[in-house]
Amino acid sequence: MSLKVLIADKVDQQVLDGIKALGCEVTSNAGISADQLPNEIKGFDILIVRSTRVTADTINNSDLKMVIRAGAGVDTIDIDAATKKGVFVCNTPGANGSAVAELVVGMLICCDRKIAETTSRLKSGEWCKTSFQDSLGIRGRTLGIIGLGQIGRMVALTCQAMGMNIVSYDKYVSKEVMDSLNVGFCESVEEMLPKIDALTLHTVLTDETRHMLNKKTFAMMKDGCIIINASRGEVINQEDLVEAIKTKHLKVALDVFENEPPANGKDFSTHKELTSLLTCCTPHIGASTKQAAEMVGVHTVEIVEFFVKNSNTPPPRNVVNRELLEKK
């Protein structure tokens, strides 16, 4: 019997074609919501998502063998529920890293040169040259990176090529590794923040990283510091950020937010005060390039193919719920 696969988000056509070519029965429903998913999941063996949240209700109401996050972060999936149910959770780390790093570097330059604001004012008919002659420039400035994984390293390499000094905090990366990358090692976030002219966040969301930027940590930063977040919205306390922008004149670019609308949502009015203060903002598009979609698609199909051909042993590729992996 062929495996039944539900794809609950929009994916590249090659994903559908590739999985069908493996003999799987594929259903694509990009408009399904997280609330609807528990009632629609019965009978499927594999669930593939991008942004759609996979709750404990979805897991517990299912006969799933595997959930694949077509992307890196898996905080939208209830991994504890999946592990208890015996469901593998897999992801595609690194497939969209270049796309995110490119957006971050673009946001860095946009914040320094205020490109979005100058564009808006020119489009409104105002020649505003004399209002935008106070950019600091980024060559010789110090960029702090929280999280020196693949994306953080891509950002570091690009910014080093532009003449920036790089320092980083990552509890899982040693000083020796950072030295080899010509990146300054910081023992803590608190040690790093007073040193930097710009900051970019590349960390997963955990209890430890939730609201790691808050009133206390903002106070440690230089006035006018640039902050970029293309990781997870919840790592910044947005209420504290609003106040810090006003009092410390921070230049902030966000691609991610707390309480984002669902993937097919349109209303973002609850964030109006924050977005009005941002130097640059985008609607969680860090990984949204054709190149990234193609790479994510390739990796997603590879995970399904490996599972189809090795359904019992060994476990599928890129398993993130290690407890289940060890049991198998």
C-alpha positions in Angstrom: 0.0 0.0 0.0 1.4 3.4 -0.9 1.9 6.1 1.7 -0.6 8.9 1.9 1.0 12.4 2.2 -0.7 15.6 3.1 1.0 18.9 2.2 -0.5 21.6 4.3 1.3 24.6 2.9 2.3 26.0 -0.5 5.5 24.2 -1.7 7.4 24.1 -4.9 5.8 22.0 -7.6 8.9 19.7 -7.6 7.9 18.5 -4.1 4.5 17.3 -5.3 6.0 15.7 -8.5 8.9 14.2 -6.6 6.8 12.6 -3.9 4.3 11.3 -6.4 7.1 9.7 -8.4 8.0 7.7 -5.3 4.6 6.0 -5.5 3.0 8.1 -2.7 -0.6 9.3 -2.8 -0.3 13.1 -2.4 -3.0 15.6 -1.2 -2.1 19.3 -1.4 -4.2 21.7 0.8 -2.3 24.9 1.2 -5.3 26.7 2.6 -5.8 24.5 5.6 -5.4 26.1 9.0 -3.9 24.8 12.2 -7.3 24.6 13.7 -8.7 22.6 10.8 -5.8 20.2 10.6 -6.9 17.9 13.5 -10.1 17.1 11.6 -8.4 16.5 8.3 -5.3 14.5 9.2 -6.8 11.1 9.8 -5.6 8.5 7.3 -2.4 10.3 6.3 1.1 8.7 6.9 3.2 11.8 6.3 2.4 15.5 6.9 4.5 18.2 5.3 4.3 21.8 6.5 6.1 25.1 6.2 4.3 27.7 8.4 1.2 25.8 9.5 1.3 24.9 13.2 1.1 21.2 14.1 -0.5 20.9 17.5 -0.9 18.1 19.9 -4.5 17.7 18.7 -3.3 17.1 15.2 -0.7 14.6 16.3 -3.1 12.7 18.6 -5.9 12.6 16.1 -3.6 11.1 13.4 -2.1 7.9 12.2 1.1 9.8 11.2 4.4 8.2 10.9 6.3 11.4 10.1 6.0 15.2 10.1 8.3 17.1 7.8 9.0 20.8 8.4 10.0 22.1 5.0 12.5 24.5 6.6 14.8 24.7 9.6 12.9 25.8 12.7 10.5 23.3 14.3 9.0 25.3 17.1 5.7 25.3 15.3 5.4 21.5 15.8 4.5 19.9 19.1 7.6 17.7 19.3 6.7 16.3 22.7 3.3 15.1 21.5 4.9 13.6 18.3 7.5 11.7 20.3 4.9 10.3 22.7 2.9 9.2 19.7 5.9 7.6 18.0 5.9 10.2 15.1 9.2 11.2 13.6 9.7 15.0 13.2 12.2 16.0 10.4 13.4 19.2 8.9 15.5 20.6 6.1 18.3 22.6 7.9 20.5 24.7 5.7 18.4 24.5 2.6 17.2 28.2 2.9 20.2 29.5 4.8 21.6 31.7 1.9 18.2 33.3 1.4 17.9 34.4 5.1 21.5 35.6 5.2 21.0 37.7 2.1 17.9 39.4 3.6 19.8 40.1 6.8 22.7 41.8 5.1 20.2 43.8 3.0 18.4 44.9 6.1 21.7 45.9 7.7 22.5 48.2 4.9 18.9 49.4 4.7 19.0 50.4 8.4 22.2 52.3 8.1 21.2 54.1 4.9 17.4 54.3 5.7 16.7 53.1 2.2 13.0 52.2 2.9 12.2 55.7 4.2 14.0 57.6 1.5 12.2 55.5 -1.1 8.9 56.2 0.4 9.5 59.9 0.6 10.8 60.1 -3.0 7.7 58.3 -4.2 5.5 60.8 -2.4 7.2 63.6 -4.3 9.8 64.8 -1.8 13.4 65.4 -2.7 14.9 64.6 0.8 18.7 64.5 0.2 19.7 66.8 3.0 17.7 64.7 5.5 19.7 61.6 5.0 23.3 62.5 5.3 24.1 61.2 8.8 24.5 57.4 8.2 27.4 56.0 10.1 28.5 53.6 7.4 29.2 49.9 8.3 32.9 49.5 7.3 34.9 49.2 10.5 31.8 48.8 12.7 31.2 45.8 15.0 28.5 43.4 14.3 27.3 41.0 17.0 25.7 37.7 16.1 23.7 35.7 18.5 23.7 32.1 17.1 26.7 31.2 14.9 25.1 28.3 13.0 25.0 28.1 9.3 23.1 31.3 8.7 25.1 33.2 11.3 28.3 32.1 9.6 27.1 33.2 6.2 26.2 36.6 7.6 29.6 36.8 9.3 31.5 36.0 6.1 29.6 38.5 4.0 29.9 41.3 6.5 33.6 40.6 7.0 34.0 41.1 3.2 32.4 44.5 3.7 35.0 45.4 6.4 33.0 44.8 9.5 34.4 43.3 12.8 32.4 40.3 14.0 31.8 39.1 17.5 29.4 36.3 18.6 27.7 34.6 21.4 26.7 30.9 20.9 26.8 28.6 23.9 27.3 25.6 21.5 30.3 27.1 19.5 33.7 27.1 21.1 36.3 29.9 21.2 38.6 27.8 19.0 35.9 27.5 16.3 35.2 31.2 16.4 38.9 32.0 16.3 39.1 29.9 13.1 36.3 32.0 11.6 38.0 35.3 12.7 35.0 35.9 14.9 35.4 37.4 18.4 34.2 35.1 21.2 31.8 36.4 23.9 31.1 34.4 27.0 27.5 35.9 27.3 25.0 38.1 25.6 25.6 40.7 28.3 29.3 40.8 27.5 28.7 41.3 23.9 25.9 43.9 23.8 27.9 47.0 24.9 30.6 46.3 22.3 28.5 46.3 19.2 27.2 48.8 16.6 24.7 46.3 15.1 23.2 43.0 16.2 21.6 40.1 14.3 19.8 37.2 15.8 20.1 33.6 14.5 18.8 31.4 17.4 16.1 28.9 17.8 13.2 29.6 20.1 13.5 27.9 23.5 12.5 28.8 27.0 16.0 30.2 27.4 15.9 32.4 24.2 12.3 33.6 24.6 12.5 37.4 25.2 16.3 37.3 25.4 16.2 40.9 24.2 14.2 42.9 26.7 14.3 46.0 28.8 17.4 44.9 30.7 19.4 43.9 27.6 18.3 46.9 25.5 19.7 49.1 28.2 23.2 47.6 27.7 23.3 48.6 24.0 24.7 51.7 22.4 22.3 54.4 21.4 21.5 54.1 17.7 22.5 50.4 17.5 21.0 48.5 14.6 19.0 45.3 15.5 18.0 42.7 12.9 15.8 39.7 13.6 15.1 37.1 11.0 14.9 34.1 13.4 11.9 34.0 15.6 9.7 36.9 16.7 9.5 35.7 20.3 13.1 36.1 21.0 12.4 39.9 21.4 10.0 41.4 23.9 8.1 43.6 21.5 6.7 45.9 24.2 10.2 46.6 25.5 11.4 47.1 22.0 8.9 49.8 21.3 10.1 51.7 24.3 13.8 51.1 23.5 13.4 52.5 19.9 11.9 55.6 21.4 14.5 56.2 24.1 17.7 54.8 22.6 17.0 55.6 18.9 17.6 52.1 17.9 17.4 51.3 14.1 15.5 48.0 13.9 14.6 45.7 11.0 12.3 42.7 11.6 11.3 39.9 9.4 9.6 38.0 12.2 7.1 39.0 14.9 5.3 37.7 18.0 1.8 36.5 17.2 2.2 36.4 13.5 -0.9 35.8 11.3 -1.3 32.3 9.9 0.4 31.7 6.5 -2.7 32.7 4.6 -3.7 35.6 6.9 -3.9 39.2 5.9 -4.6 41.3 9.0 -1.5 42.7 10.8 -3.2 45.8 12.4 -2.3 44.7 15.9 1.3 45.6 15.3 0.8 49.1 14.0 2.7 50.9 16.7 5.7 48.7 16.4 5.9 48.7 12.6 5.5 52.5 12.5 8.8 52.7 14.5 10.8 50.2 12.5 13.4 51.3 10.0 12.7 48.2 7.8 10.2 45.4 8.1 9.1 42.4 6.0 6.4 39.7 6.5 8.5 36.7 7.4 10.0 36.3 3.9 13.6 35.5 4.9 13.5 32.1 3.3 11.2 33.1 0.4 13.3 32.9 -2.7 12.9 30.6 -5.7 16.4 29.3 -5.1 15.6 28.5 -1.4 12.2 26.9 -2.4 14.0 24.6 -4.8 16.6 23.5 -2.3 14.0 23.0 0.4 12.0 20.9 -2.1 14.9 18.8 -3.0 15.7 18.0 0.7 12.0 17.3 1.5 11.7 14.8 -1.3 15.0 13.2 -0.2 13.5 12.7 3.3 10.4 11.1 2.0 12.4 8.9 -0.4 14.6 7.7 2.3 11.6 6.9 4.5 9.8 5.0 1.6 12.9 2.9 0.9 13.8 2.3 4.6 10.5 2.4 6.4 11.6 0.3 9.3 15.4 0.9 9.7 17.2 3.1 9.8 15.1 6.1 11.0 14.5 8.9 8.5 17.0 11.6 7.7 17.2 14.8 9.7 15.2 13.5 12.7 14.9 16.2 15.4 13.1 14.2 18.1 16.2 12.4 19.3 14.4 10.4 22.0 12.4 8.6 19.4 15.5 8.1 17.3 17.3 6.4 20.2 14.3 4.1 20.8 14.3 3.0 17.2 
